[in-house]
């Protein structure tokens, strides 16, 4: 669909976007919303659905960038937030809700001996990095190609090719040089680099693979990494900002049975409100603690203020959401819907005989691969994948990205970034049916137009 026709089909969004261009760089407040002829302007959302200013209804698979495991406006979360708002939004003091919130985190996340709340996932990764360097006395961090750890300076390296060049200008060269980025799944290479460089404090990764599983890790890689880092005295950090409480109630570490030294949390943690946390081993986390030793407090501890750390409103939402997660029923539902949706979408691809295409992923997170050169093996389980990592990271062929996303929206489905799906407890089999119909219609159209 040409850009002008798409914009004309969303006149309300087009009008607001015109105003936004005079307010925000590129008219948007998040990089992922840039580059569209007209971003959608949403007025309300409930359950699995959302509505734009033009009255169009969508099955939503953004789900707050993965934060809304329970769906939009879950009544228990809404009630908890409203009740807390009436009591106060910020006390500048400790409160009981932070204890309840931390208690749920400690109950669910196996490695959470101690907890520190922050205001976002990016802040959580910054704190994890500082803790690792402070604890070990070392200065470098090792990450993996394509793994995303927020927008802060350190991990602008190794996101997209060329991996040794930050994705942003303004990053100081010495900061970029303090991060090593390697291809994932090569444990021999990791061991060799760690053995040669004695200044690496920690290895950090997304435990399901780059971009919340878009480039899956090989089976056994996490266990191998845990063994190598422990043997060489290097800390292991799991960035579970996306995966914690979603891939299982206890995150990837619980699902795979591999415990990191430090874990970063956000998204589902705060029930859809802003919030994050760093959790980990007591001896590491105690670097944040004060003592009666003035010298140690000044020169030997990790400093960490933060206006909105564990703020009462986010805490209320987090307690409500994690309380439901802890019951376990949510994951049975989202994993079942994910399995049904993935199978149905791949059946549609098979019916059309579309080469180089599949929908894959684990549990409630699905990824779309279209227009690739992948020759899928008959043994493919649509979870693990050893196809080219850079091509997996791309997902949908460049010329098809926008037409695919726009066509799906026109048929009432809004995919995360146009190429992924976060499934919530509010999604139903009726949503699956609607999505599959929209998907098959879209593929037929794009094939007819020569886009795929």
C-alpha positions as CSV (number, residue, x, y, z in Angstrom):
1,X,0.0,0.0,0.0
2,X,1.5,3.4,-1.0
3,X,2.3,5.7,1.9
4,X,-0.2,8.3,0.9
5,X,-3.1,5.8,0.6
6,X,-2.2,4.4,4.0
7,X,-2.1,7.9,5.6
8,X,-5.5,8.7,4.0
9,X,-6.9,5.5,5.6
10,X,-6.0,6.8,9.0
11,X,-7.0,10.5,8.8
12,X,-7.2,11.1,12.6
13,X,-3.7,9.6,13.1
14,X,-2.4,11.6,10.2
15,X,-3.8,14.8,11.7
16,X,-2.1,14.2,15.1
17,X,1.1,13.1,13.5
18,X,1.3,16.4,11.6
19,X,1.1,18.2,15.0
20,X,3.7,15.8,16.5
21,X,6.2,16.7,13.8
22,X,6.4,20.2,15.3
23,X,6.9,18.8,18.8
24,X,9.1,15.7,18.6
25,X,12.1,14.7,16.5
26,X,10.6,12.7,13.6
27,X,7.3,13.2,15.4
28,X,7.7,10.3,17.7
29,X,8.7,9.4,21.3
30,X,10.3,6.0,20.6
31,X,12.7,4.9,17.8
32,X,10.5,2.0,16.8
33,X,7.6,4.3,15.9
34,X,9.7,6.3,13.4
35,X,9.9,5.6,9.7
36,X,6.1,5.0,9.3
37,X,4.1,7.3,7.0
38,X,1.7,7.7,9.9
39,X,2.1,6.0,13.3
40,X,-1.2,4.8,14.9
41,X,-2.6,7.0,17.6
42,X,-4.4,4.9,20.2
43,X,-7.3,6.2,22.4
44,X,-8.0,3.2,24.5
45,X,-7.2,-0.5,25.1
46,X,-8.9,-3.4,26.9
47,X,-8.0,-7.1,27.1
48,X,-6.4,-8.1,23.8
49,X,-7.7,-5.2,21.8
50,X,-7.0,-1.5,21.2
51,X,-8.7,1.3,19.2
52,X,-7.2,4.1,17.3
53,X,-8.5,7.7,17.0
54,X,-10.2,6.7,13.7
55,X,-12.2,4.0,15.4
56,X,-10.3,1.1,14.0
57,X,-10.0,-2.0,16.3
58,X,-6.9,-4.1,16.5
59,X,-5.9,-7.4,18.0
60,X,-2.8,-6.1,19.8
61,X,0.4,-8.0,19.9
62,X,2.6,-5.2,21.1
63,X,1.2,-5.6,24.6
64,X,3.1,-2.6,25.9
65,X,6.4,-3.8,24.4
66,X,5.9,-7.1,26.2
67,X,5.0,-5.6,29.6
68,X,1.3,-6.5,29.6
69,X,1.3,-10.2,30.2
70,X,-2.2,-10.0,31.7
71,X,-3.5,-7.9,28.8
72,X,-4.6,-4.3,28.7
73,X,-6.4,-2.8,31.7
74,X,-6.6,-5.9,33.8
75,X,-9.2,-5.2,36.5
76,X,-7.1,-6.2,39.4
77,X,-4.2,-4.0,38.3
78,X,-6.5,-1.1,37.5
79,X,-8.1,-1.4,40.9
80,X,-4.7,-1.6,42.7
81,X,-3.4,1.5,40.9
82,X,-6.5,3.5,41.5
83,X,-6.6,2.7,45.2
84,X,-2.9,3.7,45.5
85,X,-3.3,6.9,43.5
86,X,-5.9,8.0,46.1
87,X,-3.5,7.3,48.9
88,X,-0.5,9.0,47.3
89,X,1.9,8.7,44.4
90,X,5.2,9.3,46.1
91,X,6.0,9.4,49.8
92,X,9.7,10.0,49.7
93,X,9.9,7.2,52.2
94,X,9.7,3.4,52.6
95,X,6.3,1.7,52.4
96,X,4.8,-1.7,52.8
97,X,4.1,-2.3,49.1
98,X,7.8,-2.4,48.3
99,X,8.1,-5.3,50.8
100,X,5.3,-7.2,49.2
101,X,6.6,-6.5,45.7
102,X,10.1,-7.6,46.6
103,X,8.7,-10.7,48.4
104,X,7.0,-11.8,45.2
105,X,10.1,-11.3,43.2
106,X,12.2,-13.3,45.6
107,X,9.5,-16.0,45.6
108,X,9.5,-16.3,41.8
109,X,13.0,-15.6,40.6
110,X,15.4,-18.3,41.8
111,X,18.6,-16.1,41.9
112,X,16.9,-13.2,43.8
113,X,18.7,-13.4,47.1
114,X,18.5,-9.6,47.3
115,X,16.6,-7.0,45.3
116,X,17.1,-3.3,44.3
117,X,14.3,-1.5,42.5
118,X,15.0,1.0,39.7
119,X,12.8,2.9,37.3
120,X,13.4,1.0,34.0
121,X,15.1,-1.9,32.3
122,X,17.9,0.3,31.0
123,X,18.6,1.5,34.6
124,X,18.6,-2.1,35.7
125,X,21.3,-3.0,33.2
126,X,23.3,0.0,34.2
127,X,23.2,-1.0,37.8
128,X,24.0,-4.6,37.0
129,X,27.1,-3.4,35.1
130,X,28.2,-1.2,37.9
131,X,27.7,-4.0,40.5
132,X,29.7,-6.5,38.3
133,X,32.6,-4.1,37.9
134,X,32.5,-3.0,41.5
135,X,32.4,-6.5,42.9
136,X,35.2,-7.9,40.7
137,X,37.4,-4.8,40.4
138,X,37.4,-5.4,36.6
139,X,36.5,-2.9,33.9
140,X,35.1,-4.8,30.8
141,X,31.8,-6.5,30.0
142,X,31.3,-9.2,27.3
143,X,28.0,-9.3,25.4
144,X,26.7,-11.1,22.3
145,X,25.9,-9.8,18.8
146,X,22.4,-8.7,18.4
147,X,21.5,-8.9,22.1
148,X,19.7,-5.7,23.3
149,X,20.3,-4.3,26.7
150,X,18.6,-0.9,26.6
151,X,19.7,2.5,25.2
152,X,22.5,3.4,27.6
153,X,26.0,4.0,26.2
154,X,27.7,0.7,27.1
155,X,25.5,-1.6,25.1
156,X,25.1,0.5,22.0
157,X,27.9,-1.8,20.8
158,X,27.1,-5.1,19.2
159,X,23.5,-4.5,18.4
160,X,23.5,-4.5,14.6
161,X,26.3,-4.9,12.0
162,X,29.0,-3.7,12.0
163,X,29.0,-4.9,15.6
164,X,32.1,-3.0,16.7
165,X,30.4,0.4,15.9
166,X,27.8,1.8,18.3
167,X,24.3,2.3,17.0
168,X,24.4,5.9,18.3
169,X,26.7,8.8,17.9
170,X,27.7,10.5,21.1
171,X,29.1,7.4,22.8
172,X,32.5,8.0,24.2
173,X,35.2,5.8,22.6
174,X,36.5,4.5,25.9
175,X,33.0,3.5,27.0
176,X,32.4,1.6,23.7
177,X,35.9,0.0,24.0
178,X,35.0,-1.4,27.5
179,X,32.4,-3.7,25.9
180,X,33.4,-6.9,23.9
181,X,30.8,-8.3,21.5
182,X,31.0,-11.8,20.2
183,X,28.8,-14.1,18.1
184,X,26.6,-16.2,20.4
185,X,26.6,-20.0,20.6
186,X,30.4,-20.4,20.3
187,X,31.5,-21.4,23.8
188,X,35.1,-22.1,22.7
189,X,35.4,-18.5,21.5
190,X,34.0,-17.2,24.7
191,X,36.4,-19.3,26.8
192,X,39.3,-18.2,24.7
193,X,38.5,-14.5,25.0
194,X,37.9,-14.7,28.7
195,X,41.1,-16.6,29.2
196,X,43.1,-14.0,27.3
197,X,41.5,-10.9,28.8
198,X,41.6,-10.9,32.6
199,X,39.8,-7.6,32.9
200,X,36.3,-8.9,32.0
201,X,33.9,-8.4,35.0
202,X,30.9,-10.2,33.5
203,X,29.1,-11.7,30.6
204,X,25.6,-10.4,29.9
205,X,23.0,-11.9,27.5
206,X,19.3,-12.3,26.8
207,X,18.9,-15.9,28.0
208,X,16.4,-16.9,25.2
209,X,18.6,-15.3,22.5
210,X,18.9,-11.9,20.8
211,X,15.8,-9.7,20.7
212,X,13.8,-11.8,23.1
213,X,14.5,-15.0,21.2
214,X,14.5,-13.8,17.7
215,X,18.0,-15.3,17.3
216,X,17.7,-18.4,19.5
217,X,20.6,-19.8,21.5
218,X,21.7,-23.3,20.9
219,X,20.6,-25.9,23.4
220,X,23.1,-26.2,26.2
221,X,24.8,-22.8,25.6
222,X,23.5,-21.3,28.8
223,X,24.8,-24.3,30.8
224,X,28.2,-24.1,29.1
225,X,28.4,-20.4,29.7
226,X,27.6,-20.8,33.4
227,X,30.3,-23.4,33.7
228,X,33.0,-21.4,31.9
229,X,32.2,-18.1,33.7
230,X,32.2,-19.8,37.1
231,X,35.5,-21.5,36.4
232,X,37.2,-18.4,35.2
233,X,35.8,-16.1,37.9
234,X,33.6,-14.0,35.7
235,X,30.1,-13.0,36.7
236,X,27.1,-14.0,34.6
237,X,24.3,-11.6,34.1
238,X,20.9,-12.6,32.6
239,X,19.0,-9.7,31.1
240,X,15.5,-10.9,31.8
241,X,13.8,-7.6,31.2
242,X,11.5,-9.3,28.7
243,X,11.7,-13.0,29.8
244,X,11.2,-12.7,33.5
245,X,7.6,-13.7,34.6
246,X,6.8,-14.3,30.9
247,X,8.6,-17.3,29.6
248,X,7.8,-18.9,33.0
249,X,6.8,-17.5,36.4
250,X,10.5,-17.6,37.4
251,X,11.9,-16.5,34.0
252,X,14.4,-18.2,31.8
253,X,16.6,-19.1,34.7
254,X,13.8,-21.2,36.2
255,X,12.8,-22.7,32.9
256,X,16.3,-23.7,31.9
257,X,17.6,-24.4,35.3
258,X,20.7,-22.1,35.0
259,X,21.2,-19.5,37.7
260,X,23.1,-16.3,36.9
261,X,24.9,-14.2,39.5
262,X,22.9,-11.0,38.6
263,X,19.5,-10.6,36.8
264,X,17.9,-7.5,35.4
265,X,14.1,-7.2,35.5
266,X,11.4,-4.8,34.1
267,X,8.3,-4.9,31.9
268,X,6.0,-7.6,33.5
269,X,7.6,-6.8,36.9
270,X,5.7,-3.5,37.2
271,X,2.4,-4.7,35.8
272,X,2.6,-2.4,32.8
273,X,3.8,0.7,34.7
274,X,7.4,2.0,34.7
275,X,9.7,0.0,36.9
276,X,12.7,-2.3,36.9
277,X,14.9,-4.2,39.3
278,X,18.3,-5.8,39.8
279,X,18.4,-9.0,41.7
280,X,21.2,-11.4,42.5
281,X,23.6,-13.0,45.0
282,X,23.6,-11.5,48.4
283,X,27.3,-10.9,48.5
284,X,27.2,-8.9,45.3
285,X,24.1,-7.0,46.1
286,X,25.4,-6.0,49.5
287,X,27.7,-3.6,47.7
288,X,24.7,-1.3,47.8
289,X,24.4,-1.5,51.6
290,X,25.6,1.1,54.0
291,X,27.8,0.2,57.0
292,X,29.2,2.0,60.1
293,X,32.5,2.3,58.3
294,X,32.7,5.8,56.8
295,X,35.7,4.9,54.6
296,X,33.8,2.0,53.2
297,X,30.7,4.0,52.6
298,X,32.7,6.6,50.7
299,X,35.1,4.5,48.8
300,X,33.8,0.9,48.8
301,X,30.1,0.8,48.1
302,X,27.8,1.2,45.1
303,X,26.0,4.5,45.2
304,X,22.4,4.4,44.0
305,X,19.8,7.1,44.5
306,X,16.7,7.3,42.2
307,X,13.6,9.4,42.6
308,X,11.1,6.7,41.4
309,X,12.8,3.6,42.8
310,X,10.0,1.3,44.1
311,X,7.4,4.2,43.8
312,X,4.1,3.2,45.4
313,X,2.0,3.3,42.2
314,X,4.4,1.0,40.3
315,X,4.7,-1.2,43.3
316,X,0.9,-1.5,43.6
317,X,0.7,-2.6,39.9
318,X,3.6,-4.9,40.4
319,X,2.1,-6.6,43.4
320,X,-1.2,-7.1,41.7
321,X,0.3,-8.5,38.5
322,X,2.9,-10.7,40.1
323,X,0.3,-12.1,42.5
324,X,-1.6,-13.4,39.5
325,X,1.5,-14.6,37.8
326,X,2.5,-16.6,40.9
327,X,-0.8,-18.6,40.7
328,X,0.5,-20.2,37.5
329,X,-2.6,-20.3,35.5
330,X,-1.5,-17.4,33.3
331,X,1.3,-19.4,31.8
332,X,-0.8,-22.4,30.9
333,X,-3.1,-20.1,28.9
334,X,-0.5,-17.9,27.1
335,X,1.7,-20.9,26.2
336,X,-1.4,-22.7,24.9
337,X,-2.5,-19.8,22.8
338,X,1.0,-19.3,21.6
339,X,1.3,-22.9,20.5
340,X,-2.1,-22.8,18.7
341,X,-1.3,-19.4,17.0
342,X,2.1,-20.5,15.8
343,X,0.8,-23.8,14.4
344,X,-2.1,-22.0,12.6
345,X,0.2,-19.4,11.1
346,X,2.6,-22.0,9.8
347,X,-0.3,-24.0,8.4
348,X,-1.3,-20.8,6.4
349,X,2.3,-20.5,5.1
350,X,2.2,-24.2,4.0
351,X,-1.1,-23.8,2.3
352,X,0.3,-20.9,0.2
353,X,3.5,-22.8,-0.5
354,X,5.5,-19.7,0.5
355,X,9.3,-20.5,0.6
356,X,11.7,-19.0,3.2
357,X,8.9,-18.2,5.6
358,X,7.9,-19.4,9.1
359,X,6.6,-18.2,12.5
360,X,8.8,-19.5,15.4
361,X,9.4,-18.8,19.0
362,X,8.9,-20.1,22.5
363,X,5.9,-19.9,24.7
364,X,4.1,-16.5,24.4
365,X,6.6,-14.8,22.2
366,X,6.5,-15.4,18.4
367,X,8.7,-14.1,15.6
368,X,7.9,-13.8,11.9
369,X,10.5,-14.8,9.2
370,X,9.4,-13.8,5.6
371,X,11.2,-13.6,2.4
372,X,14.3,-15.4,3.6
373,X,16.4,-18.0,2.0
374,X,15.8,-20.5,4.8
375,X,15.4,-24.0,3.6
376,X,13.5,-25.4,6.7
377,X,14.4,-28.8,7.8
378,X,11.6,-31.3,8.2
379,X,12.8,-31.7,11.8
380,X,12.4,-28.0,12.6
381,X,10.4,-27.5,15.8
382,X,9.8,-23.8,15.2
383,X,11.6,-23.0,18.4
384,X,15.3,-23.6,18.0
385,X,16.9,-22.3,14.8
386,X,20.4,-22.4,13.3
387,X,19.7,-20.2,10.4
388,X,21.9,-17.2,9.7
389,X,21.8,-14.9,12.8
390,X,21.9,-11.7,10.9
391,X,19.0,-12.8,8.7
392,X,17.0,-13.9,11.7
393,X,17.6,-10.5,13.3
394,X,16.2,-8.9,10.2
395,X,13.0,-11.0,10.4
396,X,11.1,-9.8,7.4
397,X,12.8,-9.0,4.1
398,X,13.4,-5.3,3.7
399,X,11.0,-4.7,0.8
400,X,8.2,-6.5,2.6
401,X,8.5,-5.0,6.1
402,X,6.2,-2.0,5.7
403,X,3.7,-3.6,3.3
404,X,3.4,-6.5,5.7
405,X,2.9,-4.4,8.8
406,X,0.4,-2.0,7.0
407,X,-1.6,-4.8,5.5
408,X,-1.9,-6.6,8.9
409,X,-3.0,-3.3,10.5
410,X,-5.6,-2.8,7.7
411,X,-7.0,-6.2,8.6
412,X,-7.1,-5.4,12.3
413,X,-3.9,-6.9,13.7
414,X,-1.0,-4.8,15.1
415,X,2.2,-6.8,15.5
416,X,5.0,-5.8,17.7
417,X,7.3,-3.8,15.4
418,X,5.5,-5.4,12.5
419,X,7.3,-8.7,13.0
420,X,6.7,-10.2,16.4
421,X,3.8,-11.1,18.8
422,X,3.6,-10.9,22.5
423,X,0.7,-13.0,23.7
424,X,-1.2,-12.1,26.8
425,X,-3.6,-13.8,29.2
426,X,-6.4,-11.8,27.4
427,X,-5.8,-13.3,24.0
428,X,-8.3,-15.9,23.0
429,X,-8.8,-18.5,20.3
430,X,-11.1,-16.0,18.6
431,X,-8.1,-13.7,18.4
432,X,-6.1,-16.5,16.9
433,X,-8.8,-17.0,14.2
434,X,-8.9,-13.3,13.4
435,X,-5.1,-13.1,13.2
436,X,-4.7,-16.2,11.0
437,X,-7.3,-14.9,8.6
438,X,-5.6,-11.5,8.4
439,X,-2.2,-13.2,8.0
440,X,-3.3,-15.4,5.1
441,X,-5.1,-12.6,3.4
442,X,-2.0,-10.4,3.8
443,X,0.4,-13.1,2.4
444,X,-1.9,-13.6,-0.6
445,X,-1.9,-9.9,-1.3
446,X,1.9,-9.5,-1.0
447,X,2.5,-12.5,-3.1
448,X,0.2,-11.2,-5.8
449,X,1.9,-7.8,-5.6
450,X,5.4,-9.4,-6.0
451,X,6.5,-8.2,-2.6
452,X,7.0,-11.8,-1.4
